[in-house]
Every structure is written in structure tokens, then in C-alpha cells.
Amino acid sequence: MTELTYGDDPEPSDPSPAGRHRETLYVPVRPGPVGCVARMFRTPLGGRTAVGFTTAERLAETLGPDQQWIPLSESALRSLARPLGVTALTVDPQFAAPAVSDGPETGRRLDPQTLGVLRVTGAVALVDALALWIG
């Protein structure tokens, strides 16, 4: 049997140096109709992006300790986001906009786009907005 070099073997038996393509990401999720759904966010310029964190601690620091997550590879996360038209991936964002609320006692609302941070999109944002309108 001929011994293959790493360049010839698509799945080498010895682990290769871990790159971002092999790294596990901690992906924020929300409850969905059947299990959980990966949360999509918006960049400061309004583009949609998938988000992953390199550690559970970083995810909790950014999105709070109650944020649910699942471990996914970068390629798996990209595959989940692609059918939604999301091609950007943000790893370890440092800031996230606070949940939509009535704001500080002054009644001011924080605008995530002026803060330069990610903001929640989709059904979660719609539910938050409706809760404010009804509440």
C-alpha cells in the first residue's frame, strides 16, 4: 500500500494544525418551531451576518449568560446561513445592541446603527417591537 502525503490524502490520519475552518464556533440560537434556530444579526452598515464565538464565555459576555447556543463548525454555520441569503460571518463580535426596550428613564432609545454594533433581526425583533407597541 502506498503511503499518502498530507497533500494527497483528503482526510489525513494525523490532525493538521487547526485553522478557522476546523474550529468549533458557539452559535447563538433561539427557540424555533422545531428545535432551535440560529440567530442572524445585522452589521453596523445594515448587512445581514451569521455570528459565532470562539468560546462560550465570549458569547455570554456579549449576549448575556442566558443566551442559548449550539456548537457548529464554520462551514456548517455558513451552510445554514446561505439559503437565507446570508454570506457574511462575524466571529467574536465585541458588542451587541441591547434588546429593544423603552430605553433609559429619559425615554431615549438607543439606535444600534449609530452605536456601531450588531442588532437582532427577524422574528425576535418583530416580537420585541410588537411587545413595545402593545405594552
WOHU-V886453 format. One record per residue. OMEGA is omega in degrees with one decimal (NA if undefined). Layout:
[[OMEGA] [OMEGA]]
//
This chain:
[[-178.9] [177.9] [-179.0] [172.9] [-179.1] [-179.4] [-178.1] [-174.4] [-178.9] [178.0] [-177.7] [-178.3] [176.1] [179.2] [176.9] [178.3] [-177.5] [173.3] [-179.5] [-178.2] [179.4] [-174.8] [174.9] [177.1] [175.6] [-170.9] [178.7] [179.5] [174.7] [178.3] [177.7] [-178.4] [178.9] [-178.9] [-178.2] [-176.9] [177.0] [178.1] [173.7] [-177.4] [174.0] [176.4] [177.3] [179.7] [175.0] [178.2] [179.0] [-179.5] [168.9] [-176.6] [174.7] [180.0] [-178.2] [175.6] [176.9] [179.4] [179.0] [177.7] [-178.6] [178.5] [-175.7] [-173.6] [178.3] [-175.3] [-179.0] [-179.1] [176.4] [-179.2] [172.1] [176.1] [177.1] [171.5] [178.2] [-178.7] [178.1] [179.0] [177.7] [179.2] [177.3] [-175.0] [-174.2] [179.6] [177.5] [-178.0] [-179.6] [-179.2] [-179.8] [176.2] [177.1] [179.4] [178.7] [173.8] [-176.1] [-176.7] [171.7] [179.7] [176.9] [177.3] [179.5] [-179.8] [177.6] [178.4] [178.9] [-177.0] [178.0] [180.0] [178.9] [174.3] [176.7] [177.6] [-176.7] [-178.2] [178.6] [178.0] [-178.8] [-178.6] [177.2] [174.6] [-177.0] [177.5] [173.9] [-173.6] [-178.9] [179.6] [179.4] [178.7] [178.0] [-179.5] [178.5] [179.4] [177.6] [-176.9] [-178.7] [-171.6] [NA]]
//
